[in-house]
Amino acid sequence: MTNFAGDAITVVDVPTLKIDTTITGFSKIRAISITKDGQTLFAANSGSNSMAVVKLNTGIIAKTISVGKDPYGCIIIFG
Protein backbone atom coordinates (compact mmCIF):
# COMPACT_ATOMS: atom_id res chain seq x y z
CA MET A 1 0.00 0.00 0.00
CA THR A 2 1.17 3.54 -0.62
CA ASN A 3 1.64 6.15 2.07
CA PHE A 4 1.23 9.61 0.53
CA ALA A 5 2.04 11.62 3.67
CA GLY A 6 4.92 9.33 4.68
CA ASP A 7 6.49 9.13 1.21
CA ALA A 8 6.71 5.34 1.47
CA ILE A 9 5.35 2.01 0.31
CA THR A 10 4.44 -0.52 2.98
CA VAL A 11 4.81 -4.12 1.84
CA VAL A 12 2.29 -6.38 3.56
CA ASP A 13 2.47 -10.18 3.77
CA VAL A 14 -1.06 -11.00 2.65
CA PRO A 15 -1.50 -14.39 4.39
CA THR A 16 -0.51 -12.98 7.79
CA LEU A 17 -1.52 -9.32 7.20
CA LYS A 18 1.76 -8.26 8.81
CA ILE A 19 4.09 -5.56 7.53
CA ASP A 20 7.01 -7.18 5.72
CA THR A 21 9.04 -4.08 4.92
CA THR A 22 8.78 -0.39 4.06
CA ILE A 23 10.34 1.18 0.98
CA THR A 24 11.13 4.89 1.36
CA GLY A 25 12.46 7.72 -0.77
CA PHE A 26 9.33 8.78 -2.64
CA SER A 27 7.75 12.22 -2.95
CA LYS A 28 3.98 12.35 -2.45
CA ILE A 29 3.50 8.87 -3.91
CA ARG A 30 0.09 8.45 -5.56
CA ALA A 31 -0.02 5.02 -7.21
CA ILE A 32 2.04 1.97 -8.08
CA SER A 33 2.22 -0.68 -10.79
CA ILE A 34 4.23 -3.89 -10.69
CA THR A 35 5.58 -5.72 -13.73
CA LYS A 36 4.11 -9.10 -14.64
CA ASP A 37 7.23 -10.92 -13.44
CA GLY A 38 7.02 -9.17 -10.05
CA GLN A 39 10.56 -7.83 -10.29
CA THR A 40 10.00 -4.10 -10.84
CA LEU A 41 7.66 -1.56 -9.31
CA PHE A 42 6.82 1.84 -10.81
CA ALA A 43 5.60 4.58 -8.46
CA ALA A 44 4.02 7.92 -9.41
CA ASN A 45 5.63 10.74 -7.40
CA SER A 46 3.37 13.80 -7.62
CA GLY A 47 5.73 15.78 -5.38
CA SER A 48 8.63 15.55 -7.82
CA ASN A 49 6.80 15.07 -11.15
CA SER A 50 8.50 11.73 -11.64
CA MET A 51 8.09 7.99 -11.81
CA ALA A 52 10.33 5.95 -9.49
CA VAL A 53 11.59 2.58 -10.68
CA VAL A 54 12.11 0.14 -7.79
CA LYS A 55 13.86 -3.21 -8.05
CA LEU A 56 11.78 -5.34 -5.70
CA ASN A 57 14.54 -7.84 -4.94
CA THR A 58 16.49 -5.03 -3.24
CA GLY A 59 13.71 -2.59 -2.33
CA ILE A 60 15.87 0.24 -3.66
CA ILE A 61 14.83 2.97 -6.10
CA ALA A 62 17.01 2.19 -9.14
CA LYS A 63 16.17 5.39 -11.00
CA THR A 64 13.59 8.11 -11.47
CA ILE A 65 12.03 9.22 -14.73
CA SER A 66 10.75 12.77 -15.24
CA VAL A 67 7.10 12.85 -16.32
CA GLY A 68 4.34 15.44 -16.56
CA LYS A 69 3.07 17.61 -13.72
CA ASP A 70 1.54 15.88 -10.68
CA PRO A 71 1.33 12.27 -11.89
CA TYR A 72 -1.58 10.48 -10.19
CA GLY A 73 -1.10 6.98 -11.53
CA CYS A 74 0.94 4.61 -13.59
CA ILE A 75 0.08 1.72 -15.85
CA ILE A 76 2.06 -1.07 -17.44
CA ILE A 77 0.83 -2.42 -20.76
CA PHE A 78 1.76 -5.99 -21.66
CA GLY A 79 1.90 -6.80 -25.34
N, C-alpha and C positions, 0 to 999 in steps of 0.2 A: 504494500500500500504506500501511497505517496504522502508526504508530510510537507505541505506548502509552507507553513510558518517555520518549520524546523529545518527546511532545506535538506531533506533526507528521504530515503526510501527504507522502509522497514520490511525486512524479509520474514515472513511468517511460515512456520512449518504447519501445513494444513492439517495433517492428521492429529497433531497435538494442540494446535492453536497457540503455540508458544513462539515468541520472537526468536528467530535464528540468528539474525545479524542486522546491522543498520549500515547502509551505504550513505556517506555524506559527501558534501562538496557541490551541491546543486544551488540554484538561485531561483527561488519561487517556482519550484517544480509543479507542473500542472498535470502531466499525463505520461504514461510509459507504454512502450511496446517491446515485446521480446521476440527475437527471431525464432523461426520454426524449430531450429536445432537446440534452442535454449541456451545458447552460448553468449549472446550479445543482447544488451538492453539499450534502448534509445529513450531518452528522457527530455521532455520539452521544458526548457528553463525560461519562463516568461520574464524573470528578473534580469537576464543577460542576453535576451534575444538569440538564444542558441539551443542546439540539440546536443546533449551529452551522450557519448557512446561509452557504455560500461561493459567491460569483459566480466561476465558473471563468475568465471572460475577464480578470479582474483578479487572481485568487488571493487575494482579501481576504475575511475574514469580514464579511459585510454586517450580520448580526444574530445574536443567540442567543435561543433560546426555552426557557423553563423547562419541564422535564418531570419525571416521577417520579424516585424515588431510583435512582441507579446504572444509567442506561440502558446496555444492552449491544448495542443494534442499532437500525436504523432501516429503514423500508420505505416505498416510494412506490407507491401504487396508481393505476394508470391506468384511467380509466373508458371 
